[in-house]
Amino acid sequence: ELSARRLAVTDSLTSFANREGLNQTYATLHTRTTPFVLVRIDFDGIRQITEAMGFSTGDRVLLNVASRLRANVDKGDFIARISGTKFALILNAEDDAV
């Protein structure tokens, strides 16, 4: 059952949270006292790559994007893939100038 719940909130390609995982995490933020930043990113052009070169190439590009996102956020930050080429980040803004 735990595995089924995890699958329900996880993107199967990137292993990031999916839209439902983002919604659940965002819903808990009102209990936090630390500031945060919500960022939405849409990577234009990946759809054209997928259409021209196939799904496996598009998936490799998305995995490369996911790897770069993971490498460039702090450990406590949150990443979700909310649709095909759209990602959301919840960044801890406590020590950052926003």
Disulfide bonds with the S-S distance in Angstrom:
none
